[in-house]
């Protein structure tokens, strides 16, 4: 799930409380793995998803502008002509001491264009390298590109 570095850093820093997305999820994720794009090109952490909300774009702005860490012009440009958007609530954030290349997680090394679902075992590997956060057996994990 592409998240530009200027929007990923506030998640990792604990300032950004929601992530705006353009498309709905087939299965709402319980956790999101954050992959930082160039120049880092590694997984830098993950977060628990507190909620997923789909609503009119203008309603999302009204409700989440103060916690989304994005300016109104960039928000409008991101959604373009779309009427509807999606918000992921950012819960507990775990930051890795050292970024992890996708290959080290058994992934193909190519980040997804938008997002992809990954097996919870990937999150368990990442969790073992950071602060331990137990992942439930029924967890749905989305890999996110930052």
N, CA, C and O atoms as a GROMACS GRO file, in nm:
protein
  584
    1UNK      N    1   0.086  -0.116   0.000
    1UNK     CA    2   0.000   0.000   0.000
    1UNK      C    3   0.091   0.123   0.000
    1UNK      O    4   0.153   0.152   0.102
    2UNK      N    5   0.101   0.193  -0.110
    2UNK     CA    6   0.196   0.305  -0.112
    2UNK      C    7   0.162   0.415  -0.012
    2UNK      O    8   0.053   0.474  -0.016
    3UNK      N    9   0.254   0.441   0.074
    3UNK     CA   10   0.247   0.556   0.164
    3UNK      C   11   0.376   0.633   0.141
    3UNK      O   12   0.484   0.580   0.164
    4UNK      N   13   0.365   0.754   0.095
    4UNK     CA   14   0.484   0.835   0.072
    4UNK      C   15   0.558   0.856   0.204
    4UNK      O   16   0.496   0.863   0.310
    5UNK      N   17   0.693   0.866   0.198
    5UNK     CA   18   0.770   0.883   0.320
    5UNK      C   19   0.722   0.998   0.409
    5UNK      O   20   0.726   0.986   0.532
    6UNK      N   21   0.678   1.108   0.350
    6UNK     CA   22   0.634   1.221   0.433
    6UNK      C   23   0.507   1.188   0.511
    6UNK      O   24   0.473   1.258   0.607
    7UNK      N   25   0.436   1.081   0.472
    7UNK     CA   26   0.317   1.039   0.546
    7UNK      C   27   0.346   0.917   0.632
    7UNK      O   28   0.277   0.893   0.731
    8UNK      N   29   0.447   0.839   0.596
    8UNK     CA   30   0.485   0.722   0.676
    8UNK      C   31   0.558   0.762   0.802
    8UNK      O   32   0.536   0.704   0.909
    9UNK      N   33   0.645   0.861   0.792
    9UNK     CA   34   0.722   0.903   0.910
    9UNK      C   35   0.633   0.944   1.026
    9UNK      O   36   0.661   0.906   1.140
   10UNK      N   37   0.526   1.022   1.004
   10UNK     CA   38   0.439   1.056   1.117
   10UNK      C   39   0.371   0.934   1.180
   10UNK      O   40   0.340   0.936   1.299
   11UNK      N   41   0.347   0.828   1.101
   11UNK     CA   42   0.292   0.704   1.159
   11UNK      C   43   0.396   0.645   1.255
   11UNK      O   44   0.365   0.614   1.369
   12UNK      N   45   0.518   0.632   1.206
   12UNK     CA   46   0.626   0.572   1.285
   12UNK      C   47   0.653   0.657   1.410
   12UNK      O   48   0.686   0.603   1.516
   13UNK      N   49   0.638   0.788   1.397
   13UNK     CA   50   0.661   0.879   1.510
   13UNK      C   51   0.543   0.885   1.607
   13UNK      O   52   0.553   0.945   1.714
   14UNK      N   53   0.430   0.821   1.569
   14UNK     CA   54   0.313   0.819   1.656
   14UNK      C   55   0.224   0.942   1.645
   14UNK      O   56   0.134   0.959   1.727
   15UNK      N   57   0.248   1.029   1.547
   15UNK     CA   58   0.168   1.151   1.532
   15UNK      C   59   0.048   1.131   1.441
   15UNK      O   60  -0.055   1.196   1.460
   16UNK      N   61   0.060   1.043   1.342
   16UNK     CA   62  -0.047   1.022   1.245
   16UNK      C   63  -0.139   0.910   1.295
   16UNK      O   64  -0.094   0.798   1.317
   17UNK      N   65  -0.266   0.941   1.312
   17UNK     CA   66  -0.361   0.847   1.372
   17UNK      C   67  -0.450   0.776   1.270
   17UNK      O   68  -0.522   0.683   1.305
   18UNK      N   69  -0.444   0.820   1.144
   18UNK     CA   70  -0.520   0.752   1.038
   18UNK      C   71  -0.437   0.749   0.911
   18UNK      O   72  -0.352   0.835   0.888
   19UNK      N   73  -0.462   0.649   0.828
   19UNK     CA   74  -0.403   0.639   0.696
   19UNK      C   75  -0.517   0.644   0.596
   19UNK      O   76  -0.611   0.565   0.604
   20UNK      N   77  -0.509   0.736   0.501
   20UNK     CA   78  -0.611   0.751   0.398
   20UNK      C   79  -0.580   0.658   0.281
   20UNK      O   80  -0.466   0.649   0.237
   21UNK      N   81  -0.683   0.590   0.232
   21UNK     CA   82  -0.668   0.500   0.118
   21UNK      C   83  -0.777   0.531   0.016
   21UNK      O   84  -0.881   0.588   0.050
   22UNK      N   85  -0.753   0.493  -0.109
   22UNK     CA   86  -0.849   0.519  -0.216
   22UNK      C   87  -0.948   0.405  -0.235
   22UNK      O   88  -1.062   0.428  -0.276
   23UNK      N   89  -0.907   0.284  -0.206
   23UNK     CA   90  -0.992   0.168  -0.234
   23UNK      C   91  -1.025   0.089  -0.109
   23UNK      O   92  -0.950   0.089  -0.011
   24UNK      N   93  -1.139   0.023  -0.114
   24UNK     CA   94  -1.182  -0.063  -0.003
   24UNK      C   95  -1.097  -0.189   0.004
   24UNK      O   96  -1.034  -0.230  -0.094
   25UNK      N   97  -1.097  -0.249   0.121
   25UNK     CA   98  -1.028  -0.376   0.140
   25UNK      C   99  -1.129  -0.489   0.128
   25UNK      O  100  -1.240  -0.480   0.181
   26UNK      N  101  -1.090  -0.594   0.059
   26UNK     CA  102  -1.176  -0.713   0.050
   26UNK      C  103  -1.199  -0.768   0.190
   26UNK      O  104  -1.312  -0.800   0.228
   27UNK      N  105  -1.090  -0.779   0.266
   27UNK     CA  106  -1.094  -0.820   0.406
   27UNK      C  107  -1.021  -0.712   0.485
   27UNK      O  108  -0.903  -0.687   0.462
   28UNK      N  109  -1.089  -0.648   0.578
   28UNK     CA  110  -1.022  -0.542   0.654
   28UNK      C  111  -0.901  -0.597   0.730
   28UNK      O  112  -0.912  -0.699   0.798
   29UNK      N  113  -0.787  -0.530   0.721
   29UNK     CA  114  -0.667  -0.580   0.791
   29UNK      C  115  -0.673  -0.552   0.939
   29UNK      O  116  -0.732  -0.453   0.983
   30UNK      N  117  -0.610  -0.639   1.016
   30UNK     CA  118  -0.596  -0.617   1.160
   30UNK      C  119  -0.464  -0.549   1.192
   30UNK      O  120  -0.450  -0.483   1.295
   31UNK      N  121  -0.367  -0.564   1.102
   31UNK     CA  122  -0.234  -0.505   1.116
   31UNK      C  123  -0.187  -0.458   0.979
   31UNK      O  124  -0.232  -0.508   0.876
   32UNK      N  125  -0.098  -0.361   0.979
   32UNK     CA  126  -0.039  -0.312   0.855
   32UNK      C  127   0.113  -0.310   0.872
   32UNK      O  128   0.166  -0.254   0.968
   33UNK      N  129   0.180  -0.373   0.778
   33UNK     CA  130   0.326  -0.372   0.773
   33UNK      C  131   0.366  -0.251   0.689
   33UNK      O  132   0.318  -0.236   0.576
   34UNK      N  133   0.452  -0.166   0.741
   34UNK     CA  134   0.490  -0.043   0.672
   34UNK      C  135   0.625  -0.062   0.603
   34UNK      O  136   0.727  -0.086   0.668
   35UNK      N  137   0.623  -0.050   0.472
   35UNK     CA  138   0.743  -0.059   0.389
   35UNK      C  139   0.776   0.082   0.340
   35UNK      O  140   0.693   0.147   0.277
   36UNK      N  141   0.895   0.128   0.370
   36UNK     CA  142   0.938   0.261   0.325
   36UNK      C  143   1.004   0.249   0.188
   36UNK      O  144   1.096   0.170   0.168
   37UNK      N  145   0.954   0.328   0.093
   37UNK     CA  146   1.009   0.325  -0.041
   37UNK      C  147   1.143   0.398  -0.045
   37UNK      O  148   1.200   0.431   0.059
   38UNK      N  149   1.193   0.421  -0.163
   38UNK     CA  150   1.322   0.483  -0.185
   38UNK      C  151   1.339   0.611  -0.103
   38UNK      O  152   1.247   0.694  -0.101
   39UNK      N  153   1.448   0.630  -0.038
   39UNK     CA  154   1.573   0.555  -0.052
   39UNK      C  155   1.588   0.439   0.047
   39UNK      O  156   1.685   0.364   0.038
   40UNK      N  157   1.494   0.421   0.142
   40UNK     CA  158   1.508   0.317   0.244
   40UNK      C  159   1.486   0.178   0.186
   40UNK      O  160   1.570   0.090   0.204
   41UNK      N  161   1.375   0.157   0.117
   41UNK     CA  162   1.340   0.030   0.053
   41UNK      C  163   1.342  -0.089   0.148
   41UNK      O  164   1.396  -0.195   0.117
   42UNK      N  165   1.281  -0.069   0.266
   42UNK     CA  166   1.275  -0.175   0.367
   42UNK      C  167   1.148  -0.162   0.450
   42UNK      O  168   1.083  -0.057   0.450
   43UNK      N  169   1.114  -0.268   0.520
   43UNK     CA  170   1.007  -0.263   0.620
   43UNK      C  171   1.064  -0.190   0.741
   43UNK      O  172   1.171  -0.223   0.791
   44UNK      N  173   0.989  -0.089   0.788
   44UNK     CA  174   1.037  -0.008   0.900
   44UNK      C  175   0.955  -0.028   1.027
   44UNK      O  176   0.993   0.020   1.134
   45UNK      N  177   0.842  -0.098   1.015
   45UNK     CA  178   0.758  -0.122   1.132
   45UNK      C  179   0.621  -0.172   1.092
   45UNK      O  180   0.599  -0.210   0.977
   46UNK      N  181   0.531  -0.171   1.187
   46UNK     CA  182   0.393  -0.211   1.160
   46UNK      C  183   0.303  -0.148   1.264
   46UNK      O  184   0.349  -0.097   1.366
   47UNK      N  185   0.173  -0.152   1.235
   47UNK     CA  186   0.078  -0.100   1.332
   47UNK      C  187  -0.050  -0.183   1.333
   47UNK      O  188  -0.085  -0.248   1.235
   48UNK      N  189  -0.117  -0.179   1.449
   48UNK     CA  190  -0.248  -0.241   1.461
   48UNK      C  191  -0.350  -0.146   1.400
   48UNK      O  192  -0.340  -0.025   1.414
   49UNK      N  193  -0.449  -0.203   1.333
   49UNK     CA  194  -0.558  -0.123   1.275
   49UNK      C  195  -0.670  -0.120   1.377
   49UNK      O  196  -0.723  -0.224   1.417
   50UNK      N  197  -0.708   0.001   1.419
   50UNK     CA  198  -0.815   0.015   1.519
   50UNK      C  199  -0.952   0.012   1.455
   50UNK      O  200  -1.048  -0.035   1.517
   51UNK      N  201  -0.963   0.061   1.333
   51UNK     CA  202  -1.090   0.060   1.262
   51UNK      C  203  -1.067   0.090   1.115
   51UNK      O  204  -0.965   0.147   1.077
   52UNK      N  205  -1.162   0.050   1.034
   52UNK     CA  206  -1.163   0.081   0.891
   52UNK      C  207  -1.296   0.150   0.863
   52UNK      O  208  -1.402   0.098   0.898
   53UNK      N  209  -1.289   0.266   0.801
   53UNK     CA  210  -1.410   0.343   0.773
   53UNK      C  211  -1.412   0.385   0.627
   53UNK      O  212  -1.313   0.437   0.575
   54UNK      N  213  -1.523   0.361   0.562
   54UNK     CA  214  -1.545   0.406   0.425
   54UNK      C  215  -1.652   0.515   0.429
   54UNK      O  216  -1.758   0.497   0.489
   55UNK      N  217  -1.623   0.628   0.364
   55UNK     CA  218  -1.717   0.740   0.367
   55UNK      C  219  -1.687   0.833   0.251
   55UNK      O  220  -1.590   0.816   0.178
   56UNK      N  221  -1.773   0.933   0.235
   56UNK     CA  222  -1.749   1.038   0.136
   56UNK      C  223  -1.618   1.108   0.168
   56UNK      O  224  -1.584   1.129   0.284
   57UNK      N  225  -1.544   1.143   0.064
   57UNK     CA  226  -1.413   1.206   0.082
   57UNK      C  227  -1.423   1.332   0.168
   57UNK      O  228  -1.340   1.352   0.257
   58UNK      N  229  -1.523   1.417   0.142
   58UNK     CA  230  -1.535   1.539   0.221
   58UNK      C  231  -1.565   1.510   0.368
   58UNK      O  232  -1.522   1.584   0.456
   59UNK      N  233  -1.639   1.403   0.394
   59UNK     CA  234  -1.668   1.365   0.532
   59UNK      C  235  -1.542   1.313   0.602
   59UNK      O  236  -1.522   1.339   0.721
   60UNK      N  237  -1.457   1.240   0.528
   60UNK     CA  238  -1.332   1.193   0.586
   60UNK      C  239  -1.242   1.311   0.623
   60UNK      O  240  -1.178   1.310   0.728
   61UNK      N  241  -1.238   1.412   0.536
   61UNK     CA  242  -1.157   1.529   0.566
   61UNK      C  243  -1.207   1.600   0.692
   61UNK      O  244  -1.129   1.634   0.781
   62UNK      N  245  -1.336   1.620   0.698
   62UNK     CA  246  -1.394   1.689   0.814
   62UNK      C  247  -1.363   1.615   0.944
   62UNK      O  248  -1.332   1.676   1.046
   63UNK      N  249  -1.372   1.483   0.939
   63UNK     CA  250  -1.355   1.403   1.059
   63UNK      C  251  -1.209   1.382   1.098
   63UNK      O  252  -1.176   1.378   1.217
   64UNK      N  253  -1.120   1.370   0.999
   64UNK     CA  254  -0.984   1.325   1.028
   64UNK      C  255  -0.872   1.423   0.989
   64UNK      O  256  -0.754   1.388   1.002
   65UNK      N  257  -0.905   1.541   0.944
   65UNK     CA  258  -0.801   1.636   0.901
   65UNK      C  259  -0.699   1.663   1.011
   65UNK      O  260  -0.580   1.674   0.983
   66UNK      N  261  -0.744   1.673   1.134
   66UNK     CA  262  -0.656   1.708   1.245
   66UNK      C  263  -0.558   1.596   1.283
   66UNK      O  264  -0.458   1.622   1.350
   67UNK      N  265  -0.586   1.473   1.243
   67UNK     CA  266  -0.500   1.360   1.283
   67UNK      C  267  -0.442   1.286   1.164
   67UNK      O  268  -0.378   1.182   1.182
   68UNK      N  269  -0.462   1.337   1.042
   68UNK     CA  270  -0.416   1.269   0.922
   68UNK      C  271  -0.279   1.310   0.872
   68UNK      O  272  -0.224   1.246   0.783
   69UNK      N  273  -0.223   1.417   0.929
   69UNK     CA  274  -0.090   1.465   0.891
   69UNK      C  275  -0.075   1.486   0.741
   69UNK      O  276   0.024   1.446   0.680
   70UNK      N  277  -0.176   1.550   0.682
   70UNK     CA  278  -0.173   1.582   0.540
   70UNK      C  279  -0.245   1.716   0.521
   70UNK      O  280  -0.346   1.742   0.586
   71UNK      N  281  -0.192   1.798   0.434
   71UNK     CA  282  -0.256   1.926   0.405
   71UNK      C  283  -0.378   1.907   0.316
   71UNK      O  284  -0.390   1.806   0.246
   72UNK      N  285  -0.468   2.002   0.320
   72UNK     CA  286  -0.592   1.989   0.244
   72UNK      C  287  -0.567   1.980   0.094
   72UNK      O  288  -0.633   1.901   0.026
   73UNK      N  289  -0.474   2.057   0.041
   73UNK     CA  290  -0.445   2.050  -0.103
   73UNK      C  291  -0.394   1.912  -0.143
   73UNK      O  292  -0.436   1.858  -0.246
   74UNK      N  293  -0.306   1.854  -0.063
   74UNK     CA  294  -0.255   1.720  -0.093
   74UNK      C  295  -0.364   1.614  -0.078
   74UNK      O  296  -0.369   1.518  -0.154
   75UNK      N  297  -0.450   1.633   0.020
   75UNK     CA  298  -0.563   1.542   0.041
   75UNK      C  299  -0.654   1.542  -0.082
   75UNK      O  300  -0.690   1.437  -0.133
   76UNK      N  301  -0.690   1.660  -0.128
   76UNK     CA  302  -0.778   1.674  -0.244
   76UNK      C  303  -0.710   1.616  -0.368
   76UNK      O  304  -0.775   1.547  -0.447
   77UNK      N  305  -0.582   1.642  -0.386
   77UNK     CA  306  -0.509   1.588  -0.501
   77UNK      C  307  -0.501   1.436  -0.495
   77UNK      O  308  -0.512   1.370  -0.598
   78UNK      N  309  -0.483   1.381  -0.375
   78UNK     CA  310  -0.474   1.235  -0.359
   78UNK      C  311  -0.602   1.166  -0.404
   78UNK      O  312  -0.597   1.068  -0.478
   79UNK      N  313  -0.716   1.217  -0.360
   79UNK     CA  314  -0.842   1.153  -0.395
   79UNK      C  315  -0.893   1.192  -0.534
   79UNK      O  316  -0.977   1.122  -0.591
   80UNK      N  317  -0.844   1.303  -0.589
   80UNK     CA  318  -0.885   1.342  -0.723
   80UNK      C  319  -1.036   1.355  -0.734
   80UNK      O  320  -1.099   1.423  -0.653
   81UNK      N  321  -1.093   1.290  -0.831
   81UNK     CA  322  -1.237   1.297  -0.858
   81UNK      C  323  -1.317   1.191  -0.782
   81UNK      O  324  -1.438   1.179  -0.803
   82UNK      N  325  -1.253   1.114  -0.697
   82UNK     CA  326  -1.325   1.010  -0.624
   82UNK      C  327  -1.424   1.070  -0.526
   82UNK      O  328  -1.398   1.174  -0.464
   83UNK      N  329  -1.538   1.004  -0.512
   83UNK     CA  330  -1.639   1.049  -0.417
   83UNK      C  331  -1.622   0.984  -0.280
   83UNK      O  332  -1.661   1.040  -0.178
   84UNK      N  333  -1.562   0.864  -0.280
   84UNK     CA  334  -1.554   0.784  -0.158
   84UNK      C  335  -1.408   0.752  -0.128
   84UNK      O  336  -1.327   0.734  -0.218
   85UNK      N  337  -1.377   0.744   0.002
   85UNK     CA  338  -1.244   0.706   0.045
   85UNK      C  339  -1.250   0.614   0.165
   85UNK      O  340  -1.358   0.588   0.219
   86UNK      N  341  -1.135   0.566   0.205
   86UNK     CA  342  -1.124   0.472   0.316
   86UNK      C  343  -1.020   0.524   0.414
   86UNK      O  344  -0.918   0.582   0.375
   87UNK      N  345  -1.046   0.504   0.542
   87UNK     CA  346  -0.953   0.540   0.648
   87UNK      C  347  -0.919   0.415   0.728
   87UNK      O  348  -1.007   0.336   0.762
   88UNK      N  349  -0.790   0.398   0.756
   88UNK     CA  350  -0.744   0.296   0.850
   88UNK      C  351  -0.703   0.368   0.977
   88UNK      O  352  -0.621   0.459   0.973
   89UNK      N  353  -0.760   0.329   1.090
   89UNK     CA  354  -0.718   0.385   1.218
   89UNK      C  355  -0.586   0.325   1.259
   89UNK      O  356  -0.570   0.203   1.257
   90UNK      N  357  -0.492   0.409   1.297
   90UNK     CA  358  -0.359   0.364   1.339
   90UNK      C  359  -0.359   0.344   1.490
   90UNK      O  360  -0.376   0.439   1.567
   91UNK      N  361  -0.340   0.219   1.532
   91UNK     CA  362  -0.333   0.187   1.674
   91UNK      C  363  -0.189   0.179   1.720
   91UNK      O  364  -0.108   0.266   1.688
   92UNK      N  365  -0.156   0.076   1.796
   92UNK     CA  366  -0.021   0.058   1.847
   92UNK      C  367   0.077   0.045   1.731
   92UNK      O  368   0.056  -0.034   1.640
   93UNK      N  369   0.184   0.123   1.736
   93UNK     CA  370   0.287   0.122   1.632
   93UNK      C  371   0.412   0.057   1.688
   93UNK      O  372   0.454   0.088   1.800
   94UNK      N  373   0.471  -0.033   1.612
   94UNK     CA  374   0.598  -0.095   1.649
   94UNK      C  375   0.700  -0.054   1.544
   94UNK      O  376   0.683  -0.080   1.425
   95UNK      N  377   0.807   0.009   1.589
   95UNK     CA  378   0.914   0.055   1.501
   95UNK      C  379   1.031  -0.040   1.516
   95UNK      O  380   1.072  -0.074   1.627
   96UNK      N  381   1.085  -0.084   1.404
   96UNK     CA  382   1.199  -0.175   1.408
   96UNK      C  383   1.328  -0.098   1.431
   96UNK      O  384   1.345   0.013   1.380
   97UNK      N  385   1.418  -0.156   1.508
   97UNK     CA  386   1.548  -0.092   1.533
   97UNK      C  387   1.628  -0.083   1.404
   97UNK      O  388   1.699   0.015   1.381
   98UNK      N  389   1.616  -0.183   1.320
   98UNK     CA  390   1.683  -0.187   1.190
   98UNK      C  391   1.581  -0.222   1.083
   98UNK      O  392   1.508  -0.320   1.099
   99UNK      N  393   1.573  -0.144   0.975
   99UNK     CA  394   1.482  -0.178   0.865
   99UNK      C  395   1.514  -0.316   0.806
   99UNK      O  396   1.630  -0.359   0.807
  100UNK      N  397   1.411  -0.384   0.756
  100UNK     CA  398   1.425  -0.519   0.703
  100UNK      C  399   1.391  -0.520   0.554
  100UNK      O  400   1.282  -0.478   0.517
  101UNK      N  401   1.482  -0.568   0.468
  101UNK     CA  402   1.449  -0.582   0.326
  101UNK      C  403   1.338  -0.687   0.307
  101UNK      O  404   1.329  -0.782   0.384
  102UNK      N  405   1.255  -0.668   0.205
  102UNK     CA  406   1.147  -0.763   0.179
  102UNK      C  407   1.198  -0.905   0.160
  102UNK      O  408   1.134  -1.001   0.204
  103UNK      N  409   1.313  -0.920   0.097
  103UNK     CA  410   1.369  -1.053   0.072
  103UNK      C  411   1.395  -1.128   0.202
  103UNK      O  412   1.381  -1.251   0.207
  104UNK      N  413   1.432  -1.056   0.308
  104UNK     CA  414   1.459  -1.120   0.436
  104UNK      C  415   1.333  -1.172   0.504
  104UNK      O  416   1.340  -1.249   0.599
  105UNK      N  417   1.219  -1.130   0.454
  105UNK     CA  418   1.090  -1.176   0.507
  105UNK      C  419   1.028  -1.285   0.420
  105UNK      O  420   0.914  -1.325   0.442
  106UNK      N  421   1.104  -1.332   0.321
  106UNK     CA  422   1.052  -1.435   0.232
  106UNK      C  423   0.957  -1.381   0.126
  106UNK      O  424   0.885  -1.458   0.062
  107UNK      N  425   0.957  -1.250   0.109
  107UNK     CA  426   0.872  -1.189   0.007
  107UNK      C  427   0.957  -1.168  -0.119
  107UNK      O  428   1.080  -1.176  -0.112
  108UNK      N  429   0.893  -1.142  -0.231
  108UNK     CA  430   0.966  -1.143  -0.358
  108UNK      C  431   1.058  -1.024  -0.380
  108UNK      O  432   1.125  -1.017  -0.483
  109UNK      N  433   1.064  -0.930  -0.288
  109UNK     CA  434   1.153  -0.817  -0.304
  109UNK      C  435   1.093  -0.701  -0.381
  109UNK      O  436   1.153  -0.594  -0.389
  110UNK      N  437   0.975  -0.722  -0.438
  110UNK     CA  438   0.908  -0.615  -0.510
  110UNK      C  439   0.787  -0.571  -0.430
  110UNK      O  440   0.696  -0.650  -0.407
  111UNK      N  441   0.784  -0.446  -0.387
  111UNK     CA  442   0.670  -0.399  -0.308
  111UNK      C  443   0.543  -0.396  -0.392
  111UNK      O  444   0.550  -0.380  -0.514
  112UNK      N  445   0.428  -0.412  -0.330
  112UNK     CA  446   0.303  -0.409  -0.405
  112UNK      C  447   0.274  -0.269  -0.457
  112UNK      O  448   0.319  -0.170  -0.400
  113UNK      N  449   0.198  -0.262  -0.566
  113UNK     CA  450   0.159  -0.132  -0.622
  113UNK      C  451   0.071  -0.055  -0.524
  113UNK      O  452   0.092   0.064  -0.502
  114UNK      N  453  -0.027  -0.122  -0.468
  114UNK     CA  454  -0.119  -0.057  -0.374
  114UNK      C  455  -0.103  -0.119  -0.236
  114UNK      O  456  -0.062  -0.051  -0.142
  115UNK      N  457  -0.137  -0.245  -0.223
  115UNK     CA  458  -0.115  -0.321  -0.100
  115UNK      C  459  -0.131  -0.467  -0.136
  115UNK      O  460  -0.181  -0.501  -0.243
  116UNK      N  461  -0.089  -0.553  -0.047
  116UNK     CA  462  -0.115  -0.696  -0.064
  116UNK      C  463  -0.136  -0.755   0.074
  116UNK      O  464  -0.090  -0.701   0.175
  117UNK      N  465  -0.205  -0.867   0.077
  117UNK     CA  466  -0.222  -0.940   0.202
  117UNK      C  467  -0.103  -1.033   0.218
  117UNK      O  468  -0.061  -1.097   0.121
  118UNK      N  469  -0.050  -1.042   0.339
  118UNK     CA  470   0.060  -1.134   0.366
  118UNK      C  471   0.019  -1.225   0.480
  118UNK      O  472  -0.065  -1.191   0.563
  119UNK      N  473   0.080  -1.341   0.483
  119UNK     CA  474   0.054  -1.437   0.589
  119UNK      C  475   0.097  -1.378   0.723
  119UNK      O  476   0.196  -1.305   0.731
  120UNK      N  477   0.022  -1.408   0.828
  120UNK     CA  478   0.056  -1.352   0.959
  120UNK      C  479   0.193  -1.396   1.008
  120UNK      O  480   0.249  -1.334   1.098
  121UNK      N  481   0.248  -1.503   0.950
  121UNK     CA  482   0.382  -1.546   0.989
  121UNK      C  483   0.485  -1.437   0.957
  121UNK      O  484   0.586  -1.425   1.026
  122UNK      N  485   0.460  -1.358   0.851
  122UNK     CA  486   0.550  -1.248   0.818
  122UNK      C  487   0.550  -1.146   0.932
  122UNK      O  488   0.655  -1.097   0.972
  123UNK      N  489   0.432  -1.115   0.984
  123UNK     CA  490   0.423  -1.021   1.094
  123UNK      C  491   0.487  -1.079   1.220
  123UNK      O  492   0.550  -1.006   1.297
  124UNK      N  493   0.472  -1.208   1.241
  124UNK     CA  494   0.535  -1.270   1.358
  124UNK      C  495   0.688  -1.262   1.350
  124UNK      O  496   0.754  -1.243   1.452
  125UNK      N  497   0.744  -1.275   1.230
  125UNK     CA  498   0.889  -1.260   1.212
  125UNK      C  499   0.928  -1.117   1.245
  125UNK      O  500   1.025  -1.095   1.318
  126UNK      N  501   0.853  -1.020   1.192
  126UNK     CA  502   0.883  -0.880   1.218
  126UNK      C  503   0.868  -0.850   1.367
  126UNK      O  504   0.952  -0.781   1.426
  127UNK      N  505   0.762  -0.901   1.428
  127UNK     CA  506   0.738  -0.877   1.570
  127UNK      C  507   0.852  -0.932   1.654
  127UNK      O  508   0.886  -0.875   1.758
  128UNK      N  509   0.911  -1.043   1.611
  128UNK     CA  510   1.023  -1.101   1.684
  128UNK      C  511   1.147  -1.014   1.681
  128UNK      O  512   1.236  -1.028   1.765
  129UNK      N  513   1.152  -0.923   1.584
  129UNK     CA  514   1.267  -0.833   1.572
  129UNK      C  515   1.244  -0.700   1.641
  129UNK      O  516   1.338  -0.623   1.663
  130UNK      N  517   1.118  -0.673   1.675
  130UNK     CA  518   1.086  -0.546   1.741
  130UNK      C  519   1.024  -0.576   1.875
  130UNK      O  520   1.048  -0.682   1.933
  131UNK      N  521   0.946  -0.484   1.925
  131UNK     CA  522   0.871  -0.510   2.047
  131UNK      C  523   0.771  -0.620   2.016
  131UNK      O  524   0.706  -0.617   1.911
  132UNK      N  525   0.758  -0.717   2.104
  132UNK     CA  526   0.671  -0.831   2.077
  132UNK      C  527   0.524  -0.790   2.089
  132UNK      O  528   0.482  -0.733   2.189
  133UNK      N  529   0.450  -0.819   1.986
  133UNK     CA  530   0.306  -0.798   1.983
  133UNK      C  531   0.247  -0.927   1.931
  133UNK      O  532   0.267  -0.962   1.815
  134UNK      N  533   0.175  -0.997   2.014
  134UNK     CA  534   0.118  -1.124   1.973
  134UNK      C  535   0.014  -1.101   1.864
  134UNK      O  536  -0.069  -1.010   1.872
  135UNK      N  537   0.020  -1.185   1.762
  135UNK     CA  538  -0.072  -1.174   1.650
  135UNK      C  539  -0.168  -1.291   1.657
  135UNK      O  540  -0.126  -1.407   1.656
  136UNK      N  541  -0.296  -1.261   1.663
  136UNK     CA  542  -0.398  -1.364   1.675
  136UNK      C  543  -0.399  -1.454   1.551
  136UNK      O  544  -0.358  -1.412   1.443
  137UNK      N  545  -0.445  -1.576   1.570
  137UNK     CA  546  -0.451  -1.671   1.459
  137UNK      C  547  -0.540  -1.623   1.346
  137UNK      O  548  -0.519  -1.660   1.231
  138UNK      N  549  -0.640  -1.542   1.377
  138UNK     CA  550  -0.733  -1.496   1.273
  138UNK      C  551  -0.697  -1.357   1.221
  138UNK      O  552  -0.779  -1.292   1.157
  139UNK      N  553  -0.574  -1.311   1.247
  139UNK     CA  554  -0.531  -1.179   1.202
  139UNK      C  555  -0.522  -1.173   1.051
  139UNK      O  556  -0.481  -1.270   0.987
  140UNK      N  557  -0.559  -1.061   0.994
  140UNK     CA  558  -0.542  -1.034   0.852
  140UNK      C  559  -0.442  -0.921   0.840
  140UNK      O  560  -0.462  -0.814   0.896
  141UNK      N  561  -0.335  -0.946   0.768
  141UNK     CA  562  -0.226  -0.851   0.762
  141UNK      C  563  -0.213  -0.796   0.621
  141UNK      O  564  -0.209  -0.873   0.525
  142UNK      N  565  -0.206  -0.665   0.608
  142UNK     CA  566  -0.183  -0.600   0.480
  142UNK      C  567  -0.042  -0.543   0.480
  142UNK      O  568  -0.002  -0.476   0.575
  143UNK      N  569   0.033  -0.568   0.374
  143UNK     CA  570   0.164  -0.507   0.361
  143UNK      C  571   0.145  -0.371   0.297
  143UNK      O  572   0.070  -0.356   0.200
  144UNK      N  573   0.213  -0.273   0.350
  144UNK     CA  574   0.198  -0.135   0.307
  144UNK      C  575   0.330  -0.082   0.257
  144UNK      O  576   0.434  -0.105   0.319
  145UNK      N  577   0.327  -0.013   0.147
  145UNK     CA  578   0.447   0.049   0.095
  145UNK      C  579   0.446   0.195   0.135
  145UNK      O  580   0.348   0.266   0.108
  146UNK      N  581   0.552   0.239   0.197
  146UNK     CA  582   0.559   0.380   0.238
  146UNK      C  583   0.650   0.458   0.146
  146UNK      O  584   0.668   0.578   0.164
   0.00000   0.00000   0.00000
